[in-house]
Amino acid sequence: MGIEEEEGSRSSEVFLEHSFAQLSLLLAQSAPGTHTSDLVTQPYRFIQPAVFQVMETLKDDYEHAWSLDEMAALLDMSKFQFAHIFKQTVGVSPYSWLQLYRIVRSQDLLLHTHRTITDIAVSCGFSSVSVYNQLFRRLYGVPPGFFRRNNAQ
């Protein structure tokens, strides 16, 4: 592996660690000690109506492979301006918030359906089951299958 590849790998790891930290913080703020099927967005309606509007749109179509450009276009902003306002308001990047929302939505499917983990991951908008498993395990400390077995009703 060359120096450039090692630096790229390290920066990817740092980015992932930062994203996981952001998601963990948001999850802890939204639903401490619970397994919820939604994230609270109502306070943003009054604090920053534009951000609330985007959050609601993302919630309505969380399965879509959203790009930052598409999110920013909802408000007719540059992606840089949008990302700054979103993070300043919510505390995490738009993409991190969307990933967390997808994880939260997947909990309901894990607990109340017999769909496969792969099907749930894909239907919730994750690019792969591997990404889904890694993020779920990072946030909850257990893989989705274990979560399902231990919390099924």
Sequence and secondary structure as in RCSB ss.txt:
>XXXX:A:sequence
MGIEEEEGSRSSEVFLEHSFAQLSLLLAQSAPGTHTSDLVTQPYRFIQPAVFQVMETLKDDYEHAWSLDEMAALL
DMSKFQFAHIFKQTVGVSPYSWLQLYRIVRSQDLLLHTHRTITDIAVSCGFSSVSVYNQLFRRLYGVPPGFFRRN
NAQ
>XXXX:A:secstr
  HHHHHHHHHHHHHHHHHHHHHHHHHHHHSTT   SS   HHHHHH HHHHHHHHHHHHTTTS   HHHHHHTT
T  HHHHHHHHHHHHSS HHHHHHHHHHHHHHHHHHH    HHHHHHHTT S HHHHHHHHHHHHSS HHHHHHH
H  
